[in-house]
């Protein structure tokens, strides 16, 4: 349901131990993250909408999908049925996912113009930005960080789609039960002195607070001047039972059934303090209501957007 992340069974995450969300050891074989596959389907469906209706466009999403989903999403009747049922069960989740993708895409474009030299995609899953942006022409090296088993599936897909692996993309295999980013990233060519953008999409909600802190600590300590991170998060009310929206309980139950439970959320009124205490300066904190106002125009105004999440961007404060 929420993309490009990997869960855990004990604490899940980029920096922790167990299943498959931002690169943790898999205990379910090589099926990959189920929530990242659901997110992929939302991007694929959105990309098949008419150009004047779609919120985001991912021309590779359909090719990343396994059969029979590839065929299902290309069938107009089945596609509409899938959207109708999903919107009934998880009100506005698809809208939030595609708006989040659009928002991060736009931030990446701005960062390219501002001269980033490296892009690190944490818990990359089926993220396709390394292949649909002109990063190679800009001289930007891309590091896709994930668990080896998850990446094996991704590499097979990329080679099938493109014919070979692009030279500007480096897959960094990290099993956080035994390895650390500060070791594996430099070992694969990452330069901590360079201006870098870290994309952390659809991951934090599956992690423990400790895992989130460890990841942010790495970014703050191992990146060059002007480096930024962009990530999405859930509001605390989505997990603590205080939200009056029925989709909060439905979402948490759904992710738990998939074996990828939701674990982390933030209080919206504490974001600046949360970031500053970890070495970052908030750039933007954009809630779902703002995403809807920005991207859902014309006929799209009737579409729902999940209200219990937001996307923020922050810059590392070097002292």
Helices and strands as residue ranges (DSSP letters): H 34-47, H 61-64, H 69-74, H 76-89, H 93-113, E 118-122, H 129-132, E 141-146, H 148-162, E 169-173, H 181-187, E 196-200, G 204-206, H 209-221, E 228-234, G 236-238, H 246-257, G 268-270, H 271-276, E 280-287, H 288-295, G 298-302, E 309-316
